[in-house]
């Protein structure tokens, strides 16, 4: 494996792009999980936050615990398909490739102010979207309400679309299901 092929976390290759998301999970239960969008890279997997980094969301560890496995499964299925090293969310910091980060933010923004009981519905609806749809939703939301305190407009629309959109209990087909059938 050449330096060009070295990836960190979920598919971050700083030789190709330094723009990524960085998920910080504290070792204590009472602290929030923080997600930053970063535009630079410091050597190694553990990143040092800089002034230019943007805090996109803080989420309770309880809500994070309800979605992190689904995020990891979805991203790892796509990384495996591309023959890229898989990742896992760890205590401390985990880098997330920028497009995966955009998809992750759509789900996080949707559940940030929701009741935890609707998170399974949000996950099913999120899995029912193609990556390109998630990227578009991120772009629209981030353009007008992408900062930590911007809990209005598109952020509310995401919550309604993913958390309060009634769906049948039949499981959604995800990219993970499609990729593992081959």
Backbone as numpy.savetxt, mean C-alpha at the origin, in Angstrom:
# Nx Ny Nz CAx CAy CAz Cx Cy Cz
23.11 -12.27 -9.44 22.26 -11.09 -9.44 23.15 -9.85 -9.44
22.95 -8.96 -10.39 23.75 -7.74 -10.46 23.15 -6.67 -9.55
23.91 -5.59 -9.33 23.40 -4.47 -8.52 22.09 -3.95 -9.08
21.97 -4.00 -10.41 20.75 -3.51 -11.06 19.52 -4.29 -10.60
19.72 -5.55 -10.21 18.61 -6.42 -9.84 18.30 -6.43 -8.34
19.08 -5.74 -7.52 18.86 -5.74 -6.08 17.61 -4.95 -5.76
16.68 -5.60 -5.04 15.46 -4.92 -4.62 15.35 -4.97 -3.10
14.58 -4.04 -2.57 14.34 -3.95 -1.13 12.85 -3.97 -0.88
12.45 -4.53 0.26 11.03 -4.55 0.63 10.20 -5.18 -0.46
9.20 -4.45 -0.92 8.31 -4.92 -1.98 8.71 -4.29 -3.31
9.78 -4.83 -3.91 10.14 -4.48 -5.28 10.83 -3.15 -5.50
11.36 -2.50 -4.47 12.02 -1.21 -4.67 13.44 -1.46 -5.20
13.70 -0.95 -6.38 15.03 -1.02 -6.97 15.53 0.41 -7.13
16.36 0.89 -6.19 16.79 2.28 -6.23 17.64 2.63 -7.46
18.16 1.62 -8.17 18.91 1.89 -9.40 17.96 2.31 -10.53
16.69 1.88 -10.43 15.70 2.23 -11.46 14.89 3.46 -11.09
14.54 3.60 -9.80 13.76 4.75 -9.34 13.93 4.88 -7.83
14.15 6.12 -7.39 14.27 6.34 -5.95 12.92 6.70 -5.33
11.92 6.99 -6.16 10.57 7.27 -5.66 9.95 5.97 -5.15
9.52 5.96 -3.90 8.91 4.78 -3.29 8.08 5.21 -2.09
7.37 4.26 -1.51 6.65 4.49 -0.27 7.40 3.74 0.83
7.25 4.23 2.05 7.97 3.64 3.17 7.00 3.46 4.32
6.76 2.22 4.70 5.81 1.88 5.77 6.59 1.68 7.06
6.25 2.47 8.07 6.92 2.37 9.37 5.95 1.77 10.38
6.30 0.59 10.88 5.51 -0.10 11.90 6.31 -0.07 13.19
5.75 0.58 14.18 6.40 0.72 15.48 6.34 -0.60 16.25
7.34 -0.86 17.09 7.28 -2.08 17.91 6.24 -2.02 19.02
5.74 -0.82 19.34 4.73 -0.72 20.39 3.33 -0.68 19.78
2.37 -1.23 20.47 1.01 -1.35 19.94 0.23 -0.04 19.93
0.59 0.90 20.77 -0.22 2.12 20.87 0.19 3.19 19.85
1.25 2.96 19.10 1.66 3.93 18.09 1.05 3.59 16.74
0.88 4.59 15.91 0.26 4.41 14.60 1.29 3.92 13.58
0.79 3.23 12.57 1.59 2.87 11.42 1.62 4.11 10.53
2.80 4.47 10.07 2.95 5.66 9.22 3.41 5.23 7.83
2.88 5.91 6.81 3.30 5.66 5.44 3.74 6.99 4.84
4.98 7.00 4.38 5.57 8.17 3.74 5.77 7.89 2.26
5.63 8.93 1.46 6.09 8.86 0.08 7.45 9.52 0.07
8.41 8.81 -0.51 9.80 9.30 -0.53 10.27 9.44 -1.97
11.14 10.42 -2.19 11.64 10.68 -3.54 13.14 10.46 -3.63
13.76 10.11 -2.53 15.19 9.82 -2.49 15.43 8.47 -1.84
16.65 8.00 -1.94 17.02 6.71 -1.36 18.31 6.85 -0.59
18.34 6.34 0.64 19.59 6.28 1.39 20.08 4.84 1.33
21.37 4.65 1.43 21.94 3.30 1.27 21.31 2.30 2.22
21.07 1.08 1.71 20.53 -0.01 2.51 19.01 0.01 2.59
18.47 -1.02 3.23 17.02 -1.14 3.31 16.41 -0.15 4.31
17.07 0.06 5.44 16.56 0.99 6.44 16.78 2.42 5.95
15.71 3.15 5.78 15.78 4.48 5.22 15.74 5.54 6.31
16.40 6.66 6.04 16.38 7.81 6.95 15.41 8.83 6.36
14.38 9.16 7.13 13.40 10.14 6.64 14.05 11.50 6.48
13.60 12.21 5.44 14.14 13.53 5.12 13.00 14.53 5.05
13.32 15.82 5.06 12.31 16.87 5.01 11.40 16.76 3.80
11.94 16.31 2.68 11.16 16.23 1.44 10.15 15.07 1.46
10.29 14.12 2.39 9.38 12.98 2.45 8.01 13.44 2.93
6.97 12.86 2.34 5.60 13.30 2.62 4.87 12.21 3.41
4.43 12.56 4.62 3.61 11.65 5.41 2.22 11.61 4.78
1.85 10.47 4.21 0.57 10.34 3.53 -0.55 9.88 4.45
-0.21 9.06 5.47 -1.27 8.55 6.35 -0.67 8.01 7.64
-1.45 8.08 8.69 -1.18 7.37 9.95 -2.41 6.52 10.21
-2.18 5.26 10.51 -3.27 4.30 10.67 -3.04 3.49 11.94
-4.11 3.12 12.61 -3.96 2.32 13.83 -3.34 0.96 13.49
-2.60 0.42 14.43 -2.01 -0.91 14.22 -3.10 -1.97 14.05
-4.23 -1.75 14.71 -5.35 -2.70 14.59 -5.81 -2.79 13.13
-6.04 -1.64 12.50 -6.47 -1.65 11.10 -5.37 -2.19 10.20
-4.13 -1.81 10.47 -3.00 -2.30 9.67 -2.95 -3.83 9.73
-3.18 -4.39 10.90 -3.11 -5.85 11.04 -4.20 -6.56 10.23
-5.27 -5.87 9.92 -6.36 -6.46 9.15 -6.11 -6.41 7.64
-5.15 -5.61 7.18 -4.93 -5.49 5.73 -3.53 -5.88 5.27
-2.56 -5.88 6.16 -1.17 -6.06 5.73 -0.92 -7.40 5.05
-1.55 -8.47 5.51 -1.34 -9.78 4.87 -1.91 -9.79 3.45
-3.07 -9.17 3.25 -3.66 -9.12 1.90 -2.79 -8.28 0.96
-2.26 -7.17 1.46 -1.36 -6.36 0.64 -0.13 -7.17 0.24
0.48 -7.84 1.22 1.68 -8.63 0.95 1.40 -9.74 -0.05
0.28 -10.43 0.10 -0.07 -11.51 -0.82 -0.24 -10.99 -2.25
-0.95 -9.89 -2.39 -1.18 -9.30 -3.71 0.13 -8.86 -4.36
0.96 -8.13 -3.63 2.21 -7.63 -4.19 3.18 -8.77 -4.48
3.28 -9.73 -3.58 4.21 -10.84 -3.78 3.83 -11.71 -4.97
2.55 -11.88 -5.23 2.13 -12.65 -6.41 2.65 -11.99 -7.68
2.58 -10.70 -7.74 3.04 -9.97 -8.93 4.56 -9.94 -9.00
5.23 -9.83 -7.86 6.69 -9.88 -7.86 7.18 -11.26 -8.33
6.54 -12.32 -7.84 6.91 -13.68 -8.27 6.75 -13.84 -9.77
5.68 -13.34 -10.31 5.43 -13.44 -11.75 6.55 -12.77 -12.54
7.09 -11.69 -12.00 8.19 -10.97 -12.66 9.56 -11.50 -12.25
9.56 -12.56 -11.43 10.81 -13.17 -10.93 11.66 -12.17 -10.13
10.96 -11.41 -9.31 11.61 -10.44 -8.42 11.42 -10.94 -6.99
12.43 -10.74 -6.17 12.39 -11.17 -4.76 11.14 -10.63 -4.08
10.46 -11.48 -3.32 9.25 -11.07 -2.61 9.63 -10.31 -1.33
8.62 -9.70 -0.72 8.86 -8.90 0.47 7.93 -9.28 1.60
8.12 -8.61 2.71 7.23 -8.75 3.86 7.29 -7.46 4.66
6.18 -7.15 5.31 6.15 -5.97 6.17 6.78 -6.34 7.50
7.67 -5.50 7.99 8.41 -5.78 9.21 8.21 -4.66 10.22
8.53 -4.95 11.48 8.61 -3.91 12.50 9.78 -3.03 12.09
9.58 -1.74 12.13 10.58 -0.81 11.60 10.06 -0.32 10.27
10.91 -0.27 9.26 10.52 0.27 7.98 10.57 -0.73 6.85
9.59 -0.64 5.95 9.53 -1.49 4.77 9.34 -0.61 3.54
10.30 -0.64 2.60 10.12 0.09 1.35 9.10 -0.62 0.45
8.30 0.17 -0.25 7.28 -0.36 -1.16 7.43 0.37 -2.49
7.56 -0.39 -3.57 7.70 0.17 -4.92 6.59 1.18 -5.17
6.89 2.24 -5.94 5.96 3.38 -6.03 4.58 3.01 -6.56
4.47 2.12 -7.55 3.13 1.77 -8.05 2.38 0.92 -7.04
3.09 -0.01 -6.38 2.45 -0.77 -5.29 2.01 0.18 -4.19
2.85 1.17 -3.89 2.52 2.14 -2.85 1.25 2.92 -3.17
1.09 3.28 -4.44 -0.12 3.99 -4.84 -1.34 3.11 -4.63
-1.22 1.83 -4.99 -2.34 0.91 -4.80 -2.64 0.74 -3.31
-1.60 0.63 -2.52 -1.75 0.48 -1.07 -2.46 1.69 -0.48
-2.07 2.88 -0.94 -2.67 4.11 -0.40 -4.17 4.18 -0.67
-4.61 3.67 -1.81 -6.05 3.67 -2.11 -6.79 2.90 -1.02
-6.29 1.72 -0.66 -6.94 0.93 0.39 -6.80 1.61 1.76
-5.64 2.13 2.07 -5.44 2.78 3.37 -6.32 4.01 3.54
-6.38 4.85 2.51 -7.25 6.02 2.59 -8.71 5.63 2.74
-9.10 4.52 2.10 -10.50 4.08 2.19 -10.86 3.66 3.61
-9.93 3.03 4.32 -10.28 2.50 5.65 -9.87 3.40 6.79
-9.16 4.49 6.52 -8.60 5.29 7.62 -9.66 5.75 8.63
-10.84 6.14 8.18 -11.87 6.61 9.10 -13.09 5.69 9.12
-12.92 4.47 8.65 -14.04 3.52 8.62 -14.07 2.70 9.91
-15.19 2.09 10.14 -15.31 1.12 11.22 -14.51 -0.12 10.81
-13.72 -0.70 11.70 -12.93 -1.87 11.34 -13.76 -3.05 10.81
-15.04 -3.08 11.14 -15.88 -4.19 10.68 -16.09 -4.21 9.17
-15.87 -3.07 8.49 -16.06 -3.02 7.03 -14.78 -3.27 6.25
-13.68 -3.49 6.95 -12.40 -3.70 6.26 -12.44 -4.92 5.33
-13.05 -6.05 5.70 -13.11 -7.15 4.74 -13.82 -6.77 3.44
-14.86 -5.95 3.52 -15.54 -5.47 2.32 -14.60 -4.59 1.49
-13.86 -3.72 2.16 -12.91 -2.84 1.46 -11.85 -3.67 0.74
-11.35 -4.69 1.39 -10.33 -5.55 0.78 -10.89 -6.25 -0.45
-12.10 -6.79 -0.34 -12.71 -7.48 -1.50 -12.91 -6.51 -2.67
-13.39 -5.32 -2.38 -13.59 -4.32 -3.44 -12.25 -3.88 -4.04
-11.24 -3.70 -3.21 -9.91 -3.31 -3.66 -9.31 -4.38 -4.56
-9.47 -5.64 -4.15 -8.96 -6.75 -4.98 -9.69 -6.84 -6.31
-10.91 -6.37 -6.36 -11.68 -6.39 -7.60 -11.25 -5.34 -8.61
-10.36 -4.45 -8.20 -9.86 -3.41 -9.11 -8.56 -3.86 -9.76
-8.37 -3.50 -10.99 -7.10 -3.75 -11.68 -6.09 -2.73 -11.16
-4.79 -3.06 -11.24 -3.77 -2.11 -10.79 -3.92 -0.73 -11.43
-4.21 -0.69 -12.72 -4.36 0.59 -13.41 -5.51 1.43 -12.83
-6.57 0.76 -12.40 -7.69 1.47 -11.77 -7.27 2.04 -10.42
-6.48 1.27 -9.67 -5.98 1.74 -8.39 -5.05 2.92 -8.58
-4.19 2.86 -9.61 -3.27 3.97 -9.87 -4.06 5.23 -10.20
-5.09 5.10 -11.00 -5.91 6.25 -11.36 -6.59 6.83 -10.13
-7.15 5.96 -9.29 -7.79 6.43 -8.06 -6.79 7.15 -7.17
-5.58 6.63 -7.07 -4.54 7.30 -6.28 -4.26 8.69 -6.86
-4.07 8.75 -8.17 -3.73 10.02 -8.80 -4.81 11.07 -8.56
-6.06 10.68 -8.72 -7.16 11.63 -8.51 -7.24 12.07 -7.04
-7.09 11.11 -6.13 -7.18 11.42 -4.70 -6.00 12.26 -4.26
-4.81 11.85 -4.66 -3.60 12.55 -4.24 -3.56 13.99 -4.76
-4.10 14.22 -5.94 -4.06 15.56 -6.53 -4.80 16.59 -5.68
-5.87 16.17 -5.02 -6.65 17.14 -4.26 -6.63 16.91 -2.75
-6.40 15.68 -2.33 -6.49 15.39 -0.88 -5.43 14.38 -0.44
-4.20 14.54 -0.87 -3.16 13.56 -0.60 -2.36 13.75 0.67
-2.61 14.82 1.39 -1.83 15.06 2.60 -2.54 14.51 3.83
-1.79 14.39 4.90 -2.24 13.69 6.11 -3.58 14.20 6.65
-3.82 15.49 6.61 -5.05 16.03 7.21 -6.17 16.27 6.20
-5.95 15.90 4.95 -6.94 16.14 3.89 -8.02 15.05 3.86
-8.84 15.00 4.85 -9.85 13.93 4.93 -11.18 14.41 4.39
-11.19 14.70 3.10 -12.40 15.20 2.45 -12.38 14.76 0.99
-13.38 15.13 0.25 -13.41 14.91 -1.19 -13.16 13.47 -1.61
-12.11 13.29 -2.40 -11.79 11.97 -2.94 -11.52 10.94 -1.84
-10.99 11.37 -0.71 -10.74 10.43 0.39 -12.06 9.85 0.89
-13.06 10.69 1.01 -14.38 10.21 1.43 -14.98 9.32 0.34
-14.80 9.71 -0.91 -15.31 8.91 -2.03 -14.70 7.50 -2.02
-13.40 7.40 -1.72 -12.77 6.08 -1.64 -13.40 5.24 -0.54
-13.66 5.88 0.60 -14.28 5.14 1.70 -15.64 4.59 1.29
-16.46 5.42 0.65 -17.77 4.96 0.21 -17.64 3.87 -0.85
-16.75 4.07 -1.81 -16.61 3.12 -2.92 -16.11 1.77 -2.44
-15.15 1.75 -1.52 -14.57 0.46 -1.11 -15.21 -0.13 0.14
-15.59 0.71 1.09 -16.09 0.19 2.37 -17.60 0.04 2.43
-18.31 0.90 1.73 -19.76 0.90 1.87 -20.48 0.47 0.61
-19.74 -0.01 -0.35 -20.32 -0.52 -1.58 -20.70 -1.97 -1.34
-21.99 -2.28 -1.25 -22.36 -3.66 -0.93 -21.96 -4.61 -2.04
-21.32 -5.69 -1.63 -20.96 -6.74 -2.58 -21.39 -8.06 -2.00
-21.51 -9.04 -2.87 -21.87 -10.36 -2.38 -20.68 -10.96 -1.65
-20.95 -11.91 -0.80 -19.90 -12.54 -0.01 -18.99 -13.45 -0.83
-19.32 -13.67 -2.11 -18.44 -14.48 -2.95 -17.09 -13.80 -3.03
-16.01 -14.56 -2.90 -14.71 -13.92 -2.94 -14.41 -13.32 -4.31
-13.76 -12.17 -4.30 -13.36 -11.52 -5.53 -12.15 -12.25 -6.11
-12.05 -12.27 -7.41 -10.86 -12.80 -8.05 -9.79 -11.73 -7.96
-8.63 -12.09 -7.46 -7.53 -11.13 -7.38 -6.45 -11.52 -8.38
-5.51 -10.65 -8.58 -4.39 -10.97 -9.45 -3.63 -12.17 -8.91
-3.61 -12.32 -7.58 -2.95 -13.47 -6.97 -3.58 -14.76 -7.50
-4.92 -14.79 -7.58 -5.61 -15.97 -8.08 -5.27 -16.23 -9.55
-5.20 -15.18 -10.33 -4.91 -15.33 -11.76 -3.48 -15.81 -11.94
-2.53 -15.23 -11.22 -1.13 -15.57 -11.39 -0.82 -16.98 -10.91
-1.50 -17.46 -9.89 -1.20 -18.78 -9.37 -1.87 -19.89 -10.15
-2.80 -19.56 -11.06 -3.43 -20.59 -11.88 -2.54 -21.05 -13.01
-1.56 -20.22 -13.38 -0.68 -20.55 -14.51 0.30 -21.62 -14.16
